[in-house]
Amino acid sequence: MRTRSTVVTLAFVLGVGSALTASAQVQFNPRDLSGIWQITKGHRSISANVPEMTPEGEARLDANKPTRGRFLGEPLNGQHRGFVRAVRVPSMGNDPVHQCNPNGFPRLLLDPEPVEFVHTQGRLLQLFQWERALRELWMDGRKAPAGDNLANLGPAWYGHTAGQWEGNTLVMNTVGLDDRAWIDIFGFPKSTEARIEERYTRIGPDTIELRMTLYDQKFYKTPWVSDVKTFTRVKREDTTFFGWYGLFSGIVEGICAPMNEVDSYNKLLRDPAGKGVAQ
């Protein structure tokens, strides 16, 4: 009868030993999402497959005038019209972030900028480089607020988020979102009645997959289901500056300061250029 050592030896002879060694090197805790991550795959909106919108949702979409995406009037080529309506003159757009308003959720999460996940007691914190913003994802057993509780809390740019682990997938629900913030760079709207579910699954030492679903019957007739969005771990050396590690240790702050963006860039450069006037 073969002994255990004989089987292991035979495995190495057949070249399986190297695979076993590699497997041991990539072990990870699927419930540990800590680290600095960046979206490297996925649509810049929830997905390219936009559900049919309600008349109220269509009206809000038309009221939002983005500067990102393909220009208004170009052929759709199979795309939803919401992705093909950017204004050609930036000063004619009304993107809230151009006045240094918060990106809000989910827009900031969909931005391919680094974000750090930090586990604390009963919470997962998301620290965003852009805006130097913080999101709290509660994991202490509470449910996302509803009814009078939600009404008392009121809407917030990043909403109110709570959830729990389901197996090795972290499931979060966000409600109470401020409807002034766009869903994405293309200007898709969301109402204050919206709920967004996030499902985070760490599938490898350097990879997290995210699936999202937007529930917003006021603006969309059916749930808007996302594609699979991939977060890739950012190497430590790429976020270390002069011996300082972290998202906020670089030489340039990712903060939209009105005195820089609005008073300087917009008024002195962007708007005059859009009008064909040098200043």
Steps between C-alpha positions, in 0.01 A plus 500: 500500500629849418599716789424874526866582437499288186199684361656839575827394341319374191310829480824696491639268234192568287540874546206539735724602787563841353125556471452400865771746603341779294162425653643532850646839413167650392293408804286789625214574734192564282346706782793738520446784252759729654748672273510760224305403188413649163233413245673353197203344321137597466273759343524859624129484582313220672503319165444566131161328523277779627145389589198681364451827682180658629385832352624675815835326469530599133425861589771502767746341259433771242546773762850373577753623244831313524834585346612136499405224259432533128362827365132568454398440139750224426363163381390279789662187349291282729575699815236638734439865415614599848859422405486713182398849608805683634511875435781620275563818702589412862353820638160394364498190721353485850696216658484568876862398554618787278390728781689286752193319628554143623496218245270304729431128488532299281682744273811532714529123536477463120786745448825316413687669785656313794284420802616348828291244689556507877337249735402631844273364772157470341584708194682493170636842407564607142753783472501669160801683363282725287310743725688358800163348580381235746223240468382295798361153433343375822545129581388488865165329439294810431280526192494783250265768640137508390175678580517772765861412576602576141283811490665631818848437361415666170684467168878506483751524216625148577180368657475265799651154457468176696530129430666173588701207369315236301755223484812669365308779326450832677149625421425868564189711446504878469192720534432867567699628203500867404338523157710801400803276446513319167543124483797536265693733271227468236231667709265209570274600790388327816217595732497530878305173499789307344665202665834362380623153586873425486644148504876480559678167449874466537599234247877521539776669699498799266146497360154599625189469284205733550146455378245777551126538454307827500137483613321825419140457386451876482750537214554145364233243420718202592818457710824612335744212534872567463767321310779342705737770619853397591708666770873428481734550795729801462862419576637655815785669314248678278341673800816582694643849463825608664455232763132580565248228417133555421253668271550842654880505500561611142628832382158608364175495700199352322268768633277725291548836667253763369763773504709288264237327285221755477670834552820420314464217248134540399482878484846566359553202270207266439218746441695748285637215289149368445394840371807532281630791706857520627553639850 
